[in-house]
Amino acid sequence: MAYLALDIGAGSGRAIVGYFERNKIVMEEIHRFPNPQIRLGNTLYWDFPMLFSEIKNGIYKTIQNGYELKGIAVDTWGVDFGLLDKQDHLISNPVCYRDSRTNGIFPSVFERISKERLYEITGNQLLEFNSAFQLFSMIKQENPQLQIASKLLFMPDLINYFLTGCMCNEYTISSTSQLINAQTRQWEPEVFEALGISTNYMSKLIQPGTIIGQLRPEIAEETGAGRIAVIATASHDTASAIAAIPVKHTNWAYLSSGTWSLLGIETDQATMTNAALNYHFTNEGGVNGTIRFLRNITGLWLLQGLMAEWEKEDGKKIPYESLLAKTELSKGRIIDPDSPLFTNPASMQSAINEYCKLNGLKPLQNRGEYVSTVLKSLAAKYGTVIEQLSECTGKPIECLYVVGGGSRNEWLNRLTANAINKPVISASPESTALGNILMQLIATGEINSVDAGRKILAGSIETKEYYPQSV
């Protein structure tokens, strides 16, 4: 019996099948599909009908490949959501977090509740695109959708609803919203009241590893999968990725490296000090009752933007490896990857040029220097954040585990080892799918705990270590 991980990022999605065999989790990618952002008028949307069609296609292909499924689970990026009306119809395609509707929202928010109080309650990094601020922007704009809305479902919850007919809000994805109390780990009425958001939109919170329900009969028939279980994994993709880290050390930090870089540690309780607020750390839900104390950093989004621009110029795809091979790391500049200039520019190359001009840096001369600038700047940012993590928590950090697609970037791993002056351990680029499947295995009793799962992964995942001065 196998399990299907529907791992959907803010650019592409995948259906990956996995099963437990000979004390290893074995996986195979079955289906990959784009998840583009679509601009209609002045609004940036996700194409949910297309996305759901591809999800059903992934289930169908899995069955056609001869797999008998025992469970399905969905993980996605955070903060975005869909609204359902009183007849449980989707009111509109979900709006993308990179949309401009929350630009400049903070002054209006802080008139109602101070940033210090918001952080004291939620522990979330104050980012303009957080769910609470998206909803508040809709209230300010008197968006008529709110008048007919009955329920709010975050992206994995929305997919799970249309798969099963069951409504719930999974904890790890909900914890990215700025609407959860980080101590009680429940919806926080004070935030809803301050921002004028109805608590009636929210559903019961469930924990990772909960069986939500079975595939709707029509989807079971359409895909040929039967009435199999749909399981709540750690639905925030980073939470799933961290669940699958093959831990061999005691004092470790993690870096989930992709479009976003999420750098942090796993703790038992939230950390909501003034230093944590000022350093922009967030407290989000993890598996097994843990908190992910981390910093959201703009990651390989910059490099992805550059490559998309150059591929359009050249009229062909640029191999990632060949671009890195031509990069002269010594010639890059150090920029702040979190500058607002890089949020969603029409041209990433122009945005980097503008940053250099505004900050007195020499202009970049060629593509190699752009790539070098991105990699060196990310590594430098990681070094700063590692120091801040230790300062905020008082905990020493011995090593950094890197998971996600960026774990394969050897140049970045070497630069990072130098920047943090600690070993960097590259784990699986498929950690999110591994964590997704691991939580399904726990839900059905094939593996008895997260710790047991991590020990299994430590014995089966090939890792590579990078040490300072290895560039």
Residue, then its C-alpha position, 0 to 999 in steps of 0.5 A: m500500500a502506498y501514500l500520495a503526497l500532493d506537494i504544491g508550491a508557489g510555482s509548481g505542484r507535484a504528485i509524489v507516491g511513497y511507501f514504507e519498505r525495508n525500513k526506508i521511505v521510497m518515493e516516485e514522482i508521478h506528475r508535475f504541473p505548473n501553478p502560475q499566478i494569473r493577473l486579471g485586471n489589477t489583481l493577481y490570482w491563483d487558478f484554483p480550478m486548473l490546480f484542482s484539475e491537476i490534483k485529480n490528474g495526479i491521483y488518476k496517474t498514480i492509480q494508472n501506474g499500478y499503485e494502490l493508495k492508502g492515503i492522500a495528503v496535501d501541503t502548500w505555501g502559507v497565508d493564502f486562502g479561499l472563501l466559500d459562500k453559504q452554499d459552500h461554493l468557492i466565491s472567487n479564485p484565491v488572491c496571491y500573496r504577492d498581490s498589491r492589495t496589502n501594500g502599505i496596510f500597516p499604519s491602518v492596522f496599527e491604529r487598531i492594534s499595536k505591532e507589539r501587541l500583535y506580536e505578543i499574541t501571535g508571535n508571527q513575523l509582521l509581513e504585509f501579506n499575512s492572512a489577517f492583513q489580506l482580510f483587513s484589506m478586504i474590509k477596508q475596501e468594502n469587498p462584497q465577497l465578505q458579505i456572502a462569505s461563510k467559511l475561510l479555508f487556507m489553500p490545503d484546507l480548500i483542496n481537502y474540502f473539495l476532495t472530501g466535503c469536510m471543512c477544517n483548518e489544519y494547525t500548521i498552515s493556520s499558524t501562518s495567518q497572524l490569527i492564532n494565539a502562539q501560547t494557546r494555539q487556538w484562534e485569538p478573538e482579540v485579533f479578530e475583534a481588533l481588525g473587524i474579522s468575523t470568527n465565524y469564517m474559521s473552522k475547527l483546528i486539527q493537528p497534523g496526522t488527523i484523518i479528515g475523511q474519504l474522497r468524495p464518491e465522484i472523485a473516487e470514481e473519476t480517478g479510479a482511486g476508490r474511497i481512500a483516506v485524505i489525511a491532514t499532513a503538516s499542511h504548511d510545506t515548511a512544516s512538512a519539510i522540517a518533519a523529515i530532517p534526518v537529525k543526527h545532532t542535538n543543537w541544530a538549525y534548519l534552512s528550507s531553501g527554495t523560493w523562500s528561505l526559512l531559517g530557524i530552529e525547532t522549540d517547545q514554546a514560542t519565543m516572543t521577546n522584543a529582540a525576536l520582534n525587532y529581528h523579524f522572527t516568526n513562531e509557527g506550528g510544527v509537528n509533534g507539538t513543536i514551534r518553528f521559530l524562524r525567519n522568513i527570508t526572500g530566497l531563490w526568488l531572486l535567482q528564479g526571477l533573473m533566470a526567467e528574464w534571461e530565458k525570455e531574452d534568449g528564447k530558450k531554457i537556461p540549464y541551472e547547472s551551466l549558469l552556476a558553472k560560469t559564475e565568478l563568486s568573487k565578483g558579486r555584491i552584497i545586497d539585502p534580499d529582503s528589500p521591497l524592490f525584489t517583492n514582485p518587480a517587472s524586471m529582477q535585473s533592473a530591481i537589482n541594478e536599482y538597489c545597487k544604485l541607491n546603495g552606492l554599489k558598483p553596477l553589475q556587468n554580466r549574468g555571472e555577477y548577478v548570480s554571484t550577487v544573489l548567492k553571496s547575499l543569501a549566505a551573508k543573510y543566513g550568517t546574520v540570522i544564525e547569530q540572531l537566532s542564538e541571541c533570541t533563544g540563548k541556544p548554541i547552534e552546532c550545525l545547519y541542515v539544508v532541505g528543499g530544492g536549494s539544498r542541491n546548490e553546492w556553491l550556496n552551501r559552501l558560501t553558507a558554511n563560511a558565512i555561519n562558520k558552522p557545518v552545513i549538512s545538505a539533506s533531501p531536496e524532497s524533504t517536503a514530500l518525505g515529511n508529507i508521507l511520513m505524517q501519513l504513515i504516522a496517521t495510519g500507524e505504520i510509523n509510531s512517531v516523528d522521532a522514529g521517522r527521523k531515525i529511519l530517514a537518518g539511516s536512509i537519506e544520503t547527506k553531504e557536509y560542507y565545512p567553513q573555508s571549503v569554497 
